[in-house]
Amino acid sequence: MKRLLLAMLLWHAGTALADDVLHLYNWNNYISEETVQRFEKQCACRVVQDYYSDNEEMLAKLAAGATGYDILVPTGNALEALIRQKALRPLDKARLPNLKNINPAYLDTAFDPGNRYSVPYAYTLTLLGYNVEKMRELKLPTDTWAVIFEPEYLKKLKGRVTVLDSQRELLAAALKYLGYPANDTDEAHWKQARDLIIRAKPYWAAFNASSYIKELTIGDIWLVHGYSNDIFQANLDAQNARRGFTIASSIPREGAVLALDSMVLHQSGPRPDLALRFIDFMLDGKNSAELTNLIGSGNPNLDAMRYIKPEIAQNPAIFPDPQRRSRLEMLRDLDRTQRRILSRIWTEIKLR
């Protein structure tokens, strides 16, 4: 009888675990396995993950009919698009007591006033990553976008520079260098940025948003236009492999892009209750800090700071001071006409 009762209890527990599944659609390498396992243990559920490497990829998959995701982690401009499409569930903030841990500087953004739909997760900066020894040897500046756009500098770096294969990110860097806002939508200014990029393009090794981390790590590339967490990873890999050089990053004095990623509830998700539990779990300072310690992402969670490794917390390219932060912009979504114009400009850049 006891064996039968135990078997029934185990069967019911297994059934509950099978039914309690959270579907998370997230960026690649954007949460540690230990964090996921701890949540699964706490909620007696399973977390099933799917991954994307670009906001456009995520939006395209949803537009093609993908459903069943409880949580997405879009960047601000993609969040704006999802809200406009009425694709998200409003948050029940009464079930998010740890929301108090978020730095107010990252709340109430233009993308989601009042944070009706979104909870900040982490952020990255788009900046310069470079081989310290090579740039010093060549006597090149590392605090200005000029070093990736001006031939006087690029002639010393020909074939050793990569830029992101991203319309918005590369255009934003060019616009900032020209003295315009990253979100400038004046077509005449976009054409100036296009011409600047086309002039610099012969000196670049590639448009690269993926393998540039490895190439920077092994020393094939000396300078990149890239993401702060990728550059952090490249330096870790270089040190672990005893490469004999250091990879550093800097925010150009002209300004740069800050990409704030947020957790949101998709309308098609079957378990908004589990999703809210996960969001509040990730708002706990210790859980949030694991992400920063793992990949060097910026962290909008004030409670997380006491758990973040000091060498990361003191890195100004990950946690910029107020003066540097004032030079950062978050990209806004474009309307259909602007997207069409930008697509044409991007085609011109790629074909020249």
C-alpha positions as CSV (number, residue, x, y, z in Angstrom):
1,M,0.0,0.0,0.0
2,K,2.8,2.4,0.9
3,R,4.6,1.6,-2.4
4,L,1.4,2.3,-4.3
5,L,0.9,5.6,-2.4
6,L,4.5,6.6,-3.1
7,A,4.2,5.8,-6.8
8,M,1.0,7.9,-7.1
9,L,2.7,10.8,-5.4
10,L,5.7,10.6,-7.7
11,W,3.4,10.3,-10.7
12,H,1.5,13.5,-9.7
13,A,4.8,15.3,-9.0
14,G,6.1,14.3,-12.4
15,T,2.8,15.4,-14.1
16,A,3.0,18.8,-12.4
17,L,6.6,19.3,-13.5
18,A,5.7,18.3,-17.0
19,D,2.8,20.8,-17.1
20,D,4.7,23.7,-15.4
21,V,6.8,24.9,-18.2
22,L,8.1,28.4,-18.8
23,H,9.0,29.2,-22.4
24,L,11.7,31.8,-22.6
25,Y,12.8,33.4,-25.9
26,N,16.1,35.2,-25.1
27,W,19.4,36.4,-26.6
28,N,22.2,33.8,-27.0
29,N,24.3,33.4,-23.8
30,Y,22.1,35.8,-21.8
31,I,21.5,33.8,-18.6
32,S,23.6,31.3,-16.7
33,E,22.6,27.7,-16.5
34,E,23.0,27.8,-12.7
35,T,20.4,30.7,-12.6
36,V,17.9,28.7,-14.6
37,Q,18.4,25.5,-12.5
38,R,17.8,27.5,-9.3
39,F,14.6,28.9,-10.7
40,E,13.4,25.5,-11.8
41,K,14.1,24.1,-8.3
42,Q,12.3,27.0,-6.6
43,C,9.2,26.9,-8.8
44,A,9.1,23.1,-9.4
45,C,8.9,23.7,-13.1
46,R,11.0,23.5,-16.3
47,V,12.4,26.4,-18.4
48,V,12.5,25.7,-22.1
49,Q,14.7,28.2,-23.9
50,D,14.8,29.4,-27.5
51,Y,17.5,31.9,-28.7
52,Y,18.0,34.8,-31.2
53,S,21.0,36.9,-32.1
54,D,19.3,40.0,-33.4
55,N,16.1,41.9,-32.6
56,E,15.1,41.8,-36.2
57,E,15.4,38.0,-36.1
58,M,13.1,37.8,-33.1
59,L,10.5,40.2,-34.6
60,A,10.6,38.3,-37.9
61,K,10.0,35.0,-36.3
62,L,7.0,36.4,-34.3
63,A,5.7,38.1,-37.4
64,A,5.9,34.7,-39.2
65,G,3.5,33.2,-36.6
66,A,5.7,31.8,-33.9
67,T,3.7,31.6,-30.6
68,G,3.8,30.1,-27.2
69,Y,6.6,32.2,-25.7
70,D,5.9,33.4,-22.1
71,I,8.8,35.8,-21.9
72,L,10.8,37.8,-24.5
73,V,13.8,40.0,-23.8
74,P,13.7,42.7,-26.5
75,T,15.9,45.8,-26.8
76,G,14.1,49.2,-26.5
77,N,13.4,49.8,-30.2
78,A,12.1,46.3,-30.6
79,L,10.0,46.7,-27.4
80,E,8.5,49.8,-29.0
81,A,7.5,47.8,-32.1
82,L,6.0,45.0,-30.0
83,I,3.9,47.5,-27.9
84,R,2.7,49.1,-31.1
85,Q,1.7,45.7,-32.5
86,K,-0.3,45.0,-29.2
87,A,1.8,41.8,-28.8
88,L,2.4,42.1,-25.1
89,R,0.5,41.6,-21.9
90,P,0.4,44.4,-19.3
91,L,2.4,43.6,-16.1
92,D,0.7,42.9,-12.8
93,K,3.2,44.9,-10.7
94,A,1.7,43.7,-7.4
95,R,3.3,40.4,-8.2
96,L,6.7,42.0,-8.7
97,P,7.9,43.2,-5.3
98,N,11.5,43.1,-6.4
99,L,10.8,45.8,-9.0
100,K,12.0,48.2,-6.3
101,N,15.6,47.1,-7.0
102,I,15.7,48.7,-10.4
103,N,17.6,52.0,-10.8
104,P,15.0,54.7,-11.6
105,A,17.4,55.9,-14.3
106,Y,16.4,52.9,-16.4
107,L,12.6,53.1,-15.7
108,D,9.9,55.1,-17.5
109,T,11.7,55.2,-20.8
110,A,10.3,56.6,-24.0
111,F,9.7,53.0,-25.2
112,D,7.4,52.2,-22.4
113,P,6.3,55.1,-20.2
114,G,5.4,53.9,-16.7
115,N,6.8,50.5,-17.5
116,R,3.3,49.1,-18.2
117,Y,4.8,46.2,-20.2
118,S,8.5,45.9,-19.5
119,V,11.0,45.3,-16.7
120,P,14.7,46.1,-17.3
121,Y,17.0,43.1,-17.5
122,A,20.4,44.2,-18.6
123,Y,22.2,46.6,-21.0
124,T,25.1,46.7,-23.4
125,L,27.0,49.6,-24.9
126,T,28.1,49.8,-28.5
127,L,31.7,51.1,-28.4
128,L,35.3,50.5,-29.5
129,G,37.1,47.3,-28.5
130,Y,40.8,47.2,-29.2
131,N,44.1,45.4,-28.7
132,V,45.9,47.7,-26.2
133,E,49.4,46.8,-27.2
134,K,48.8,47.2,-31.0
135,M,47.0,50.5,-30.7
136,R,49.7,51.9,-28.4
137,E,52.4,50.7,-30.8
138,L,50.7,52.4,-33.7
139,K,50.1,55.6,-31.6
140,L,46.4,55.6,-32.5
141,P,43.6,57.2,-30.5
142,T,41.1,54.9,-28.8
143,D,38.5,57.5,-27.6
144,T,37.0,58.6,-30.9
145,W,34.9,57.2,-33.7
146,A,37.5,58.8,-36.0
147,V,39.7,55.8,-35.7
148,I,37.2,53.6,-37.6
149,F,36.2,56.3,-40.1
150,E,39.2,58.4,-41.0
151,P,41.7,57.2,-43.5
152,E,44.6,58.9,-41.7
153,Y,44.2,56.4,-38.9
154,L,42.8,53.5,-40.9
155,K,45.8,53.2,-43.2
156,K,47.7,51.9,-40.2
157,L,45.0,49.4,-39.5
158,K,44.0,48.2,-43.0
159,G,42.5,44.7,-42.8
160,R,42.6,44.7,-39.0
161,V,39.3,46.5,-38.3
162,T,35.7,45.1,-38.2
163,V,32.4,47.0,-37.8
164,L,29.0,45.5,-36.8
165,D,26.9,44.1,-39.6
166,S,24.0,46.2,-38.3
167,Q,22.3,49.0,-40.2
168,R,21.2,50.9,-37.1
169,E,24.3,50.4,-35.1
170,L,26.8,51.4,-37.8
171,L,24.7,54.3,-38.9
172,A,24.4,55.5,-35.3
173,A,28.2,55.5,-34.9
174,A,28.6,57.5,-38.1
175,L,25.9,60.0,-37.1
176,K,27.5,60.5,-33.7
177,Y,30.9,61.1,-35.3
178,L,29.3,63.7,-37.6
179,G,27.8,65.5,-34.6
180,Y,24.2,64.3,-35.1
181,P,22.0,62.3,-32.7
182,A,22.0,58.5,-33.0
183,N,18.3,58.7,-33.6
184,D,18.5,61.4,-36.3
185,T,16.1,60.6,-39.2
186,D,17.1,63.4,-41.5
187,E,17.7,61.7,-44.9
188,A,20.4,64.2,-45.8
189,H,22.3,63.3,-42.6
190,W,21.8,59.6,-43.3
191,K,23.4,60.2,-46.7
192,Q,26.4,62.0,-45.1
193,A,26.8,59.0,-42.8
194,R,26.5,56.6,-45.8
195,D,29.3,58.5,-47.6
196,L,31.5,58.4,-44.5
197,I,31.0,54.7,-44.2
198,I,31.7,54.0,-47.9
199,R,34.9,56.1,-47.7
200,A,36.1,54.0,-44.7
201,K,34.9,50.6,-46.0
202,P,38.0,49.6,-48.1
203,Y,40.1,49.7,-45.0
204,W,37.8,47.3,-43.0
205,A,38.3,43.6,-42.9
206,A,34.6,42.9,-42.6
207,F,31.1,43.8,-41.4
208,N,31.0,41.3,-38.6
209,A,28.5,40.8,-35.7
210,S,29.5,37.3,-34.7
211,S,33.0,36.0,-35.1
212,Y,34.7,39.3,-34.3
213,I,35.0,38.1,-30.7
214,K,37.2,35.2,-31.6
215,E,39.2,37.3,-34.1
216,L,39.9,39.9,-31.5
217,T,40.8,37.2,-29.0
218,I,43.4,35.5,-31.2
219,G,44.9,38.8,-32.4
220,D,43.8,38.7,-36.1
221,I,41.8,41.9,-35.6
222,W,43.1,44.9,-33.6
223,L,40.1,47.2,-33.5
224,V,36.3,46.6,-33.5
225,H,33.0,48.4,-33.4
226,G,31.2,46.1,-31.1
227,Y,29.2,45.4,-28.0
228,S,30.6,45.9,-24.5
229,N,29.8,42.4,-23.3
230,D,31.4,40.8,-26.4
231,I,34.6,42.8,-25.8
232,F,34.6,41.8,-22.1
233,Q,34.4,38.1,-23.3
234,A,37.2,38.6,-25.8
235,N,39.5,39.9,-23.1
236,L,38.6,37.0,-20.7
237,D,39.3,34.5,-23.5
238,A,42.6,36.2,-24.4
239,Q,43.8,36.1,-20.8
240,N,42.7,32.5,-20.3
241,A,44.6,31.5,-23.4
242,R,47.7,33.6,-22.3
243,R,47.8,35.5,-25.5
244,G,50.2,38.1,-24.2
245,F,48.0,41.1,-25.0
246,T,45.0,42.9,-23.4
247,I,41.6,43.7,-25.0
248,A,40.1,46.9,-23.7
249,S,37.1,49.0,-24.6
250,S,36.2,52.7,-24.5
251,I,33.2,54.9,-25.1
252,P,34.0,57.4,-27.9
253,R,33.9,61.0,-26.8
254,E,31.3,61.8,-29.5
255,G,28.9,59.4,-27.7
256,A,27.5,55.9,-28.3
257,V,24.5,53.7,-28.1
258,L,23.1,52.1,-25.0
259,A,20.8,49.1,-25.6
260,L,18.5,48.3,-22.7
261,D,17.0,44.8,-22.8
262,S,13.8,44.2,-20.9
263,M,11.7,41.2,-19.9
264,V,8.2,41.3,-21.3
265,L,5.2,39.0,-21.4
266,H,4.1,37.9,-24.9
267,Q,0.3,37.7,-25.5
268,S,0.6,34.1,-26.8
269,G,2.4,32.8,-23.7
270,P,0.3,30.1,-21.8
271,R,1.9,30.7,-18.4
272,P,1.9,34.5,-17.5
273,D,1.8,33.4,-13.8
274,L,5.1,31.5,-14.1
275,A,6.5,34.4,-16.2
276,L,5.8,36.9,-13.4
277,R,7.5,34.6,-10.9
278,F,10.5,34.4,-13.2
279,I,10.7,38.1,-13.7
280,D,10.6,38.7,-9.9
281,F,13.2,36.0,-9.4
282,M,15.5,37.8,-11.9
283,L,14.9,41.1,-10.1
284,D,16.6,39.6,-7.0
285,G,20.0,41.2,-6.8
286,K,22.0,38.0,-6.5
287,N,20.3,36.4,-9.5
288,S,20.7,39.5,-11.6
289,A,24.4,39.8,-10.7
290,E,25.2,36.4,-12.1
291,L,24.5,37.6,-15.6
292,T,26.9,40.5,-15.2
293,N,29.6,38.3,-13.7
294,L,29.1,35.8,-16.5
295,I,29.2,38.0,-19.6
296,G,30.0,41.5,-18.4
297,S,26.6,43.0,-19.2
298,G,25.6,46.3,-17.7
299,N,23.1,46.0,-14.9
300,P,20.2,48.3,-14.0
301,N,19.6,46.5,-10.7
302,L,20.9,48.4,-7.7
303,D,20.7,45.5,-5.3
304,A,22.9,43.4,-7.7
305,M,25.9,45.8,-7.3
306,R,26.9,44.2,-4.0
307,Y,27.3,40.8,-5.7
308,I,29.1,42.0,-8.8
309,K,32.9,41.4,-9.0
310,P,34.7,44.6,-8.2
311,E,36.8,44.6,-11.4
312,I,33.6,44.6,-13.4
313,A,31.7,47.1,-11.2
314,Q,34.6,49.5,-11.7
315,N,34.9,49.2,-15.4
316,P,33.6,52.4,-17.0
317,A,32.7,50.7,-20.3
318,I,30.3,48.5,-18.4
319,F,29.1,50.9,-15.7
320,P,29.7,54.4,-17.1
321,D,29.8,57.3,-14.7
322,P,27.1,60.1,-15.1
323,Q,29.3,62.1,-17.4
324,R,29.8,59.2,-19.8
325,R,26.2,58.1,-19.5
326,S,25.0,61.5,-20.6
327,R,26.6,60.9,-24.0
328,L,24.7,57.6,-24.5
329,E,21.5,57.2,-26.5
330,M,19.0,54.4,-26.8
331,L,17.9,53.7,-30.4
332,R,14.2,54.3,-31.2
333,D,12.0,52.4,-33.6
334,L,11.6,53.6,-37.2
335,D,8.4,53.9,-39.1
336,R,7.8,52.0,-42.4
337,T,9.0,54.9,-44.6
338,Q,12.2,55.4,-42.6
339,R,12.9,51.6,-42.7
340,R,12.6,51.6,-46.5
341,I,15.0,54.5,-46.9
342,L,17.5,53.0,-44.5
343,S,17.3,49.6,-46.3
344,R,18.1,51.4,-49.6
345,I,21.0,53.2,-48.0
346,W,22.3,50.0,-46.5
347,T,22.2,48.3,-49.9
348,E,24.2,51.1,-51.4
349,I,26.8,50.7,-48.6
350,K,27.1,47.0,-49.1
351,L,27.3,47.2,-52.9
352,R,29.9,49.9,-53.1
